[in-house]
């Protein structure tokens, strides 16, 4: 599952604003300079500290997230750069880098070495 697919799956869990916000935060992460570990921390805190009215919605969102987290973030060290770009839906951003600084930032975001 890619992060875009994850955000779409979470968005489909409920129309609850907090669930929609969580999906949006994941999508926004792709555009900033925080790394995968920061994404993990952000989403884990969100799901641990925000009260989602329906327990079934929280449970479903948490299950989707924890599956992605365990595969993608905990397994990031065993992935090639192309796999990382795919899983975190960053191919387009990587291909549009106009400077070496931008490219290096994406490598850092994905815990990779150029």
C-alpha positions in Angstrom: 0.0 0.0 0.0 1.3 3.5 -0.8 0.7 6.5 1.4 -1.8 7.9 -1.1 -3.7 4.7 -1.0 -3.6 4.7 2.8 -4.9 8.3 2.9 -7.8 7.3 0.6 -8.6 4.2 2.7 -8.6 6.3 5.9 -10.7 9.0 4.2 -13.3 6.2 3.3 -13.5 5.1 7.0 -15.8 8.0 8.0 -17.0 11.5 7.1 -15.9 12.5 10.7 -13.8 15.6 10.4 -10.9 14.2 12.5 -10.6 11.2 10.2 -10.6 13.5 7.2 -7.9 15.6 8.9 -5.8 12.6 9.5 -5.8 11.7 5.8 -5.0 15.3 4.9 -2.1 15.4 7.3 -0.6 12.3 5.6 -0.9 13.9 2.2 0.6 17.1 3.4 3.6 15.3 4.8 4.6 14.5 1.2 5.1 18.2 0.5 7.1 19.2 3.6 10.6 18.3 4.8 9.8 16.0 7.7 11.1 12.5 7.4 9.4 9.1 7.7 10.1 8.9 11.4 8.4 12.3 11.9 5.4 11.0 10.0 5.3 7.9 12.3 5.4 10.1 15.4 2.8 12.6 14.1 0.2 9.9 13.2 0.8 7.8 16.3 0.3 10.9 18.5 -2.7 11.9 16.5 -4.4 8.5 16.9 -3.3 8.3 20.5 -4.4 11.7 21.6 -7.5 12.6 19.5 -10.9 11.3 20.6 -12.7 10.0 17.5 -16.4 9.6 18.6 -17.0 6.2 17.0 -14.7 3.4 18.3 -15.1 1.4 15.1 -13.8 4.4 13.1 -10.8 4.8 15.4 -10.1 1.1 15.3 -10.3 0.9 11.5 -8.1 3.9 11.0 -5.6 2.6 13.5 -5.5 -0.8 11.8 -4.8 0.8 8.4 -2.2 3.0 9.8 -0.4 0.4 11.9 -0.2 -2.0 8.9 1.3 0.8 6.7 3.7 1.9 9.5 4.9 -1.7 10.2 5.5 -2.4 6.5 6.7 0.9 5.2 8.3 2.8 8.0 9.7 0.0 10.1 10.8 -1.8 6.9 12.3 1.3 5.2 15.9 0.2 5.7 15.4 -2.8 3.5 13.9 -0.9 0.6 15.7 0.5 -2.5 15.3 4.2 -3.2 12.7 3.4 -5.9 10.7 1.3 -3.5 10.8 4.1 -1.0 9.7 6.7 -3.6 6.8 4.4 -4.6 5.5 3.5 -1.1 5.6 7.1 0.0 4.2 8.4 -3.3 7.1 10.7 -3.9 8.2 9.8 -7.5 6.6 12.9 -9.0 8.2 15.2 -6.4 11.6 13.5 -6.8 11.5 13.7 -10.6 10.6 17.4 -10.5 13.5 18.4 -8.2 15.3 21.3 -9.7 18.4 21.3 -7.5 20.7 18.9 -5.7 19.5 20.4 -2.4 15.9 19.4 -3.2 17.0 15.9 -4.2 19.1 15.5 -1.0 16.1 16.6 1.1 14.0 13.7 -0.3 16.8 11.3 0.4 16.8 12.5 4.0 13.0 12.4 4.1 13.2 8.7 3.2 16.2 7.8 5.3 18.3 7.1 2.3 21.9 7.9 1.2 22.5 9.3 -2.3 
